[in-house]
């Protein structure tokens, strides 16, 4: 073999190795990058709801609330604190504004306020002027609902999403927007209610 042939063979061998390496890198690199991106949480994990999905089954029946009272409607259900002071009233207003922001979808939804202690005449009148449906919290509901929060209930009576109340009133507009985002998404894809 002449030196030129040996040199050409070495070049061909190096070229083949380089091609093989590039081909393997082209297949392996995206897999490695995807694995790294998932482990480092570079990407949104696909959670689109703003509230928290309930892990245990909860229904209106378990809470002692008759589903026939709501005629197959979606519910935005606010469990009021024992004493509905200024923060509670501000939250009621923010959630009611969320309900009104549903626009043409409003007839599909009922806002429901579960109260534990009797409301003052002034509070009752103010709440009654809005679209809130007031319900005394049934005793059996108190074992499931231990703190004030807003729940989303589907037309079949399943309580499946909760929104924790904000710490301060400055966060109420954002809180309302989160409930609104969840409701719009649910109403868009739901054929019931």
C-alpha positions in Angstrom: 0.0 0.0 0.0 1.3 3.4 -0.9 1.5 6.1 1.7 -1.2 8.0 -0.2 -3.6 5.0 0.2 -2.8 4.7 3.9 -3.4 8.4 4.4 -6.7 8.2 2.4 -7.8 5.1 4.5 -7.0 7.0 7.8 -8.9 10.0 6.6 -11.9 7.8 5.5 -11.8 6.1 8.9 -11.6 9.4 10.8 -14.5 10.8 8.6 -16.6 7.7 9.3 -16.0 8.0 13.1 -16.8 11.7 13.0 -20.0 11.0 11.1 -21.0 8.2 13.5 -20.3 10.5 16.5 -22.4 13.3 15.0 -25.2 11.0 14.2 -25.2 9.6 17.8 -25.0 13.2 19.2 -28.0 14.2 17.0 -30.1 11.5 18.5 -28.8 11.6 22.1 -28.5 15.3 22.7 -32.2 16.1 22.5 -33.0 13.2 24.9 -30.3 14.4 27.4 -31.5 18.0 27.2 -35.2 17.0 27.6 -34.3 14.9 30.7 -32.3 17.7 32.2 -35.0 20.3 31.5 -37.6 18.1 33.3 -35.4 17.4 36.2 -34.5 21.1 36.6 -38.2 22.1 36.1 -37.4 24.5 33.2 -40.8 23.8 31.7 -44.3 24.3 33.1 -45.5 20.8 34.2 -48.9 21.2 32.6 -50.9 22.4 35.6 -53.3 25.0 34.3 -55.7 25.4 37.2 -55.2 28.2 39.6 -56.9 26.6 42.5 -56.0 23.3 44.3 -57.6 20.1 43.2 -59.1 18.2 46.1 -57.4 14.8 46.6 -60.3 13.2 48.4 -63.8 12.9 47.0 -66.2 15.5 48.4 -69.8 16.0 47.3 -72.6 18.4 48.2 -74.5 15.3 49.6 -71.6 14.6 52.0 -71.8 18.3 53.1 -75.5 17.9 53.7 -76.5 20.3 50.9 -79.3 19.2 48.5 -78.2 19.2 44.9 -81.7 19.8 43.8 -81.5 23.3 45.2 -79.1 24.3 42.4 -80.7 22.6 39.3 -77.6 21.4 37.7 -75.6 24.6 37.9 -71.9 25.2 38.6 -71.3 26.7 42.0 -68.7 29.1 43.4 -69.1 28.3 47.0 -67.6 30.5 49.7 -67.5 29.1 53.2 -67.6 32.2 55.4 -65.6 32.5 58.6 -67.5 32.3 61.8 -67.7 36.0 62.0 -68.1 37.9 58.8 -66.1 41.1 59.4 -64.6 43.5 56.9 -62.2 41.0 55.3 -65.0 38.6 54.8 -67.2 41.2 53.2 -64.4 42.3 51.0 -63.9 38.7 49.9 -67.6 38.3 49.2 -67.4 41.4 47.0 -64.3 40.2 45.2 -65.8 36.8 44.5 -69.1 38.4 43.4 -67.2 40.6 41.0 -65.6 37.4 39.6 -69.1 35.9 39.2 -70.3 39.1 37.3 -67.1 39.0 35.1 -68.4 35.6 33.7 -70.7 37.7 31.5 -72.8 35.6 29.3 -71.9 32.4 31.3 -73.4 33.8 34.5 -76.7 31.9 34.2 -74.7 28.6 34.4 -73.3 29.5 37.8 -74.6 30.2 41.2 -72.5 32.0 43.9 -73.3 30.3 47.2 -72.2 31.6 50.7 -72.2 29.1 53.5 -72.4 31.0 56.8 -71.9 29.5 60.3 -73.2 32.2 62.5 -76.2 34.3 61.9 -75.4 37.4 59.8 -76.5 40.9 60.9 -79.5 42.4 59.2 -77.2 44.9 57.5 -74.9 42.1 56.2 -77.8 40.0 55.1 -79.4 42.9 53.2 -76.1 43.8 51.5 -75.4 40.2 50.5 -79.0 39.7 49.3 -78.7 42.6 47.0 -76.1 40.7 45.0 -76.7 37.3 43.4 -75.4 35.3 46.4 -77.5 32.4 47.7 -77.1 32.2 51.5 -77.1 28.8 53.1 -76.5 28.0 56.8 -73.6 25.6 56.9 -75.0 22.1 57.7 -73.4 20.5 60.8 -72.0 17.6 58.7 -70.2 20.1 56.5 -68.2 21.3 59.4 -66.2 18.1 59.5 -65.1 18.7 55.9 -64.8 22.4 55.8 -62.5 23.6 58.6 -61.5 27.0 57.3 -62.9 29.8 55.1 -62.2 29.2 51.4 -63.8 29.2 48.0 -64.8 25.9 46.4 -65.8 25.2 42.8 -68.6 22.6 42.5 -69.6 20.9 39.2 -73.2 20.5 38.2 -73.3 16.9 39.4 -72.5 18.1 43.0 -68.8 17.2 43.1 -66.7 19.6 45.1 -63.3 19.4 43.3 -61.3 22.6 43.4 -60.5 25.0 46.3 -59.0 28.5 46.4 -57.3 29.5 49.7 -58.2 33.0 50.8 -55.5 35.6 50.4 -53.6 36.9 53.4 -54.4 40.5 52.8 -57.1 42.5 51.0 -54.6 43.9 48.4 -54.4 40.4 47.0 -58.2 40.1 46.5 -58.2 41.3 42.8 -55.6 38.6 41.9 -57.6 36.1 43.9 -60.7 36.9 41.9 -58.8 36.6 38.6 -57.6 33.1 39.6 -61.2 32.0 40.3 -62.3 33.6 37.1 -59.6 31.9 35.0 -60.6 28.5 36.5 -64.3 29.1 35.9 -63.9 30.3 32.3 -61.8 27.2 31.5 -64.3 24.9 33.1 -67.3 26.5 31.4 -65.6 26.5 28.1 -65.0 22.8 28.0 -68.0 21.6 29.9 -71.3 20.7 28.2 -73.2 20.2 31.4 -74.6 23.0 33.6 
